[in-house]
Amino acid sequence: MAASATRPEEAIALAGAARFFGDLLVVELDAHRLEALQGPEAAALLGPLGLTAPEGTGEGVLDELGAQFHAALLRPDGGGAPPIASLWTEGRYEGAIAGRIRTLAESAALEFDKALTRGAPVDHLGSILHLWAASVERAPWVADEIAEQHLTWIDPCLVQMAAVDGFYGEVAGVVSQLAREIRGTRIQAEQG
């Protein structure tokens, strides 16, 4: 798919989605986040994507969502790996891609915020989505490199995640669609 210049308002909307789904990928839902996800604002975002928030509240629901998060993102079934680029491309943590992503963030004067990504590695899919979103307006060259080069490894990872029944399996399908849209964007061409 050939990428074309993306209108600023489209890129900003994609950046909001990237932050939202980046959050879902780096930390499991707690009672407060689940309540927000079940609210009307989140429903307005999720509905058009074909995704609904998990129903119910309480420990049982949170325990089930925690088990799904664990199976989809921490200890995937079927011999896969968590959604960390170095694991998928090099078979180890802290590979070359992690270094490159750190360099990209530094070049844009974007500090990698471990609190924002709940301690996830810099090359975790959720972290990469956050970096792409932060760089859309501030550092379009970074957004473009991430779109072109640092989301190419995720398809088998998302297929593995989609095999998990429930909410996180459904999230994988939406993230796959979002990543395709991001890979089809070019911010730099629009601004320069």
Buried (B, 14 or more C-beta within 10 A) or exposed (E): EEBEBBEBEBBEBBBEBBBBBBBBBBBBBEEEBBEEBBEEEBBEBBEEBEBBBBEEEEEEBBEBBBBBBBBBBEEBEEEBBBBBBBBBBBEEEBBEBBEBBBEBBEEBEBEBEEEBBBEBBBBBBBBBBBBBBBBBBEBBBBBBBBBBBBBEBBEEBBEBBBBBEBBBBBBBBBBBBBBEBBBBBBBBEBEE
